[in-house]
Amino acid sequence: MEYVTVQDTEIPALGIGTWRMEGPTCRRAVATALELGYRHVDTAQAYGNERQVGAAIAESGVDRDELFLTTKLGSSNRDHDSVVESTRASLRKLETDYVDLLLIHQPNTGTPLEETIGAMDDLVDDGLVDHIGVSNFGLSRLHAAREHADASILTDQVQYHPFWDQSTLVDYCQINDLMLTAYSPLAHGGAVNDDLLAEIGTRYDKTPAQVALRWLVQQDNVSTIPKSTSPAHLEANLQVFDFELTDEELRAIRRPSISRTASSFLRARLPF
């Protein structure tokens, strides 16, 4: 495992995402990931699976101090009291005394940002949260969050893959000692059958998915949280730290495409 170091904090560069995982499937996937060596787990109040994530962690035997655990505030939990109460509820579900990272899941104009951030700061002061951050924030909102926060904003978690350009945000994070956490790193499966990623993969005996993940973690200040319930895929995702892409390959892989991103997004949501 490689690590991203920002603000004197080490975060595993690759973790497991749990969006749309439910019940025993979620519990098994997280348990398998921890057994394979994952130490970075991402969940959210909106996912409805914090209990399953917490149970898997509790049963794993992995020391809590070895884990980097993230959850996110639900869209209705943005005023001060709701932030505090919902986070305490999350801690009970996750069977832990604290989370390493608490994020605002997405922008919400219904509650002033400074109120939400202020409540998150209070949770840091109370020792219930180690770090705070945001998700799905553009540059202007990210800058505003940093202005309001007493605790440093650690990360912005956003969609990022070869077909969805986040280079401006990556540059901002690198300059300001923040981490960009990439979700949907395989473009909702769109990267798996990509010809260029496959061609590059043959040079290293790697799959297109592994090349896409390597492209991300090889960038400074970038971590990623691919989602998988397959033990084979979970194991394969970890096998991206034994090769290095060339500068030319890194440039070639970045191919922004709104149409490819949109089609992959829609395919991931079809019921068949």
C-alpha positions as CSV (number, residue, x, y, z in Angstrom):
1,M,0.0,0.0,0.0
2,E,1.1,3.5,-0.8
3,Y,0.0,6.5,1.2
4,V,-1.1,10.1,0.5
5,T,0.4,12.5,3.0
6,V,-1.3,15.8,3.4
7,Q,-1.4,18.1,6.5
8,D,1.0,15.6,8.2
9,T,-1.6,12.9,7.9
10,E,-1.1,9.6,6.1
11,I,-4.1,8.1,4.3
12,P,-4.0,4.9,2.4
13,A,-4.0,5.8,-1.3
14,L,-6.6,3.1,-2.1
15,G,-9.7,2.2,-0.1
16,I,-13.0,0.5,-0.5
17,G,-16.1,2.5,-1.4
18,T,-19.5,1.2,-0.3
19,W,-22.0,3.2,-2.2
20,R,-25.1,1.1,-3.1
21,M,-23.9,-1.8,-1.0
22,E,-26.5,-3.2,1.3
23,G,-27.0,-5.7,4.1
24,P,-24.9,-8.9,4.2
25,T,-23.4,-8.1,0.8
26,C,-21.9,-4.9,2.3
27,R,-20.7,-6.6,5.4
28,R,-19.0,-9.4,3.4
29,A,-17.3,-7.0,1.0
30,V,-15.9,-4.8,3.8
31,A,-14.8,-7.9,5.8
32,T,-13.1,-9.3,2.7
33,A,-11.4,-6.0,2.0
34,L,-10.0,-5.8,5.5
35,E,-8.8,-9.4,5.3
36,L,-7.0,-8.6,2.1
37,G,-5.2,-5.6,3.6
38,Y,-7.5,-2.6,2.9
39,R,-7.2,0.0,5.7
40,H,-9.3,2.8,4.2
41,V,-13.1,2.4,4.3
42,D,-15.6,4.9,3.0
43,T,-19.3,5.1,3.9
44,A,-22.0,7.7,4.3
45,Q,-25.2,8.3,6.3
46,A,-27.1,8.3,3.0
47,Y,-25.9,4.8,2.0
48,G,-27.8,3.2,4.9
49,N,-25.0,0.7,5.5
50,E,-23.0,2.2,8.4
51,R,-24.2,-0.7,10.7
52,Q,-22.9,-3.3,8.2
53,V,-19.6,-1.5,7.8
54,G,-19.2,-1.2,11.6
55,A,-20.0,-4.9,12.1
56,A,-17.4,-5.9,9.5
57,I,-14.8,-3.7,11.1
58,A,-15.6,-5.0,14.6
59,E,-15.4,-8.6,13.5
60,S,-12.2,-8.1,11.5
61,G,-9.8,-8.0,14.5
62,V,-8.0,-5.0,12.8
63,D,-6.9,-2.5,15.3
64,R,-9.0,0.7,15.0
65,D,-5.8,2.8,14.9
66,E,-4.8,1.1,11.7
67,L,-8.0,2.1,9.9
68,F,-8.9,5.3,8.1
69,L,-12.7,5.5,8.3
70,T,-14.8,8.1,6.5
71,T,-18.5,8.9,6.7
72,K,-20.6,11.7,5.3
73,L,-23.4,13.9,6.5
74,G,-26.8,13.2,5.0
75,S,-28.4,16.1,3.0
76,S,-31.0,16.8,5.8
77,N,-28.3,16.9,8.5
78,R,-26.7,20.3,8.0
79,D,-27.9,22.6,10.8
80,H,-25.7,22.5,13.9
81,D,-27.7,20.2,16.1
82,S,-28.4,17.7,13.2
83,V,-24.7,17.6,12.4
84,V,-23.8,16.7,15.9
85,E,-26.7,14.3,16.6
86,S,-26.4,12.5,13.3
87,T,-22.7,12.0,13.7
88,R,-23.1,10.6,17.1
89,A,-25.7,8.2,15.6
90,S,-23.2,7.3,12.9
91,L,-20.6,6.5,15.5
92,R,-23.0,4.1,17.3
93,K,-23.8,2.4,14.0
94,L,-20.1,2.1,13.1
95,E,-19.2,0.8,16.6
96,T,-16.4,3.3,17.0
97,D,-15.6,6.3,19.3
98,Y,-14.5,8.5,16.4
99,V,-14.3,8.7,12.6
100,D,-11.1,9.7,10.9
101,L,-12.9,11.9,8.4
102,L,-16.4,13.5,8.3
103,L,-17.5,15.0,5.0
104,I,-20.3,17.2,3.8
105,H,-21.8,14.8,1.2
106,Q,-22.8,17.5,-1.3
107,P,-23.5,21.2,-1.3
108,N,-26.8,22.3,0.4
109,T,-27.9,25.9,0.1
110,G,-30.7,25.4,2.6
111,T,-28.3,25.7,5.6
112,P,-25.5,28.3,5.8
113,L,-22.2,26.5,5.1
114,E,-20.6,28.2,8.1
115,E,-23.2,26.6,10.4
116,T,-22.4,23.1,9.1
117,I,-18.7,23.7,9.2
118,G,-18.9,25.2,12.7
119,A,-20.7,22.1,14.0
120,M,-18.0,19.9,12.4
121,D,-15.4,21.9,14.1
122,D,-17.1,21.3,17.4
123,L,-17.0,17.6,16.7
124,V,-13.3,17.8,16.1
125,D,-12.9,19.7,19.4
126,D,-14.9,17.0,21.2
127,G,-12.7,14.2,19.8
128,L,-15.4,12.5,17.8
129,V,-13.9,13.4,14.4
130,D,-10.3,13.6,13.5
131,H,-10.6,15.5,10.2
132,I,-13.3,17.2,8.2
133,G,-13.8,17.7,4.5
134,V,-16.3,18.0,1.7
135,S,-17.6,16.0,-1.3
136,N,-18.8,17.1,-4.7
137,F,-17.6,20.7,-4.1
138,G,-16.3,22.8,-6.9
139,L,-13.4,25.2,-6.4
140,S,-15.4,28.1,-5.2
141,R,-17.4,26.1,-2.6
142,L,-14.2,24.3,-1.5
143,H,-12.5,27.7,-1.0
144,A,-15.5,28.9,1.0
145,A,-15.4,25.8,3.2
146,R,-11.7,26.4,4.0
147,E,-12.5,30.0,4.8
148,H,-15.1,29.0,7.4
149,A,-13.3,26.1,9.0
150,D,-11.2,26.3,12.1
151,A,-10.0,22.7,11.5
152,S,-8.3,22.2,8.2
153,I,-10.3,20.8,5.3
154,L,-8.5,17.6,4.5
155,T,-10.1,16.5,1.2
156,D,-12.6,17.1,-1.5
157,Q,-14.2,13.8,-2.6
158,V,-15.3,14.0,-6.2
159,Q,-15.9,11.9,-9.3
160,Y,-12.5,11.4,-11.1
161,H,-11.5,9.0,-13.8
162,P,-9.7,9.2,-17.2
163,F,-12.9,10.5,-18.9
164,W,-13.8,13.2,-16.3
165,D,-11.3,15.9,-16.0
166,Q,-10.5,17.2,-12.5
167,S,-7.0,18.7,-13.3
168,T,-7.8,22.1,-12.0
169,L,-9.0,20.7,-8.7
170,V,-6.0,18.4,-8.5
171,D,-3.7,21.4,-9.0
172,Y,-5.5,23.3,-6.3
173,C,-5.2,20.4,-3.9
174,Q,-1.5,20.0,-4.6
175,I,-0.8,23.7,-4.1
176,N,-2.8,23.9,-0.9
177,D,-1.8,20.6,0.8
178,L,-5.3,19.0,0.4
179,M,-6.2,15.5,-0.8
180,L,-8.5,14.8,-3.7
181,T,-10.4,11.5,-3.1
182,A,-11.6,10.0,-6.4
183,Y,-14.9,8.1,-6.4
184,S,-16.1,6.1,-9.5
185,P,-12.5,5.7,-10.6
186,L,-13.4,3.2,-13.2
187,A,-16.1,5.4,-14.8
188,H,-18.9,3.2,-13.6
189,G,-17.3,0.3,-15.5
190,G,-16.5,2.4,-18.6
191,A,-12.8,2.0,-18.1
192,V,-12.9,-1.7,-17.9
193,N,-13.3,-2.2,-21.7
194,D,-11.3,0.8,-22.8
195,D,-8.9,0.0,-25.7
196,L,-6.1,2.4,-24.7
197,L,-6.1,1.2,-21.0
198,A,-6.0,-2.4,-22.3
199,E,-3.1,-1.6,-24.6
200,I,-1.1,0.0,-21.8
201,G,-2.0,-2.8,-19.5
202,T,-0.4,-5.4,-21.8
203,R,3.0,-3.7,-21.2
204,Y,2.8,-4.4,-17.5
205,D,0.6,-7.5,-17.4
206,K,-2.2,-5.5,-15.9
207,T,-5.9,-5.1,-16.6
208,P,-7.5,-1.9,-17.9
209,A,-9.0,-1.3,-14.4
210,Q,-5.6,-1.6,-12.8
211,V,-4.1,0.9,-15.2
212,A,-7.0,3.3,-14.5
213,L,-6.4,3.0,-10.7
214,R,-2.6,3.3,-11.1
215,W,-3.2,6.5,-13.1
216,L,-5.0,8.0,-10.2
217,V,-2.8,6.9,-7.3
218,Q,0.4,7.9,-9.2
219,Q,-0.8,11.5,-9.1
220,D,0.3,13.6,-6.1
221,N,-2.3,14.2,-3.4
222,V,-4.9,11.8,-5.0
223,S,-6.5,8.8,-3.3
224,T,-9.3,6.6,-4.7
225,I,-12.1,4.4,-3.3
226,P,-13.2,1.9,-5.9
227,K,-16.3,-0.1,-5.0
228,S,-16.4,-3.8,-5.5
229,T,-18.1,-6.8,-3.8
230,S,-16.1,-9.4,-5.7
231,P,-13.2,-10.8,-3.7
232,A,-11.2,-11.2,-7.0
233,H,-11.7,-7.6,-8.0
234,L,-10.9,-6.4,-4.4
235,E,-7.7,-8.3,-4.6
236,A,-6.8,-7.1,-8.1
237,N,-7.5,-3.4,-7.1
238,L,-4.7,-3.7,-4.5
239,Q,-2.2,-4.9,-7.2
240,V,-1.5,-1.4,-8.5
241,F,1.6,-0.5,-6.5
242,D,4.1,-2.7,-8.3
243,F,4.4,-0.8,-11.5
244,E,4.7,2.8,-12.7
245,L,3.2,4.5,-15.7
246,T,5.4,6.7,-17.8
247,D,4.8,10.5,-18.1
248,E,3.6,9.9,-21.7
249,E,1.2,7.2,-20.6
250,L,-0.2,9.4,-17.8
251,R,-0.9,12.2,-20.4
252,A,-2.4,9.8,-22.9
253,I,-4.8,8.2,-20.4
254,R,-6.4,11.6,-19.5
255,R,-9.2,11.9,-22.2
256,P,-12.0,14.0,-21.0
257,S,-15.3,13.0,-22.5
258,I,-18.7,14.2,-21.3
259,S,-20.5,11.7,-23.5
260,R,-18.5,8.7,-22.3
261,T,-18.9,9.8,-18.7
262,A,-22.7,10.2,-19.1
263,S,-23.2,6.9,-20.9
264,S,-21.2,5.0,-18.3
265,F,-23.2,6.7,-15.6
266,L,-26.5,5.8,-17.2
267,R,-25.4,2.2,-17.8
268,A,-24.5,1.7,-14.2
269,R,-28.1,2.6,-13.2
270,L,-30.0,0.4,-15.7
271,P,-31.9,-2.5,-14.1
272,F,-30.4,-5.0,-16.6
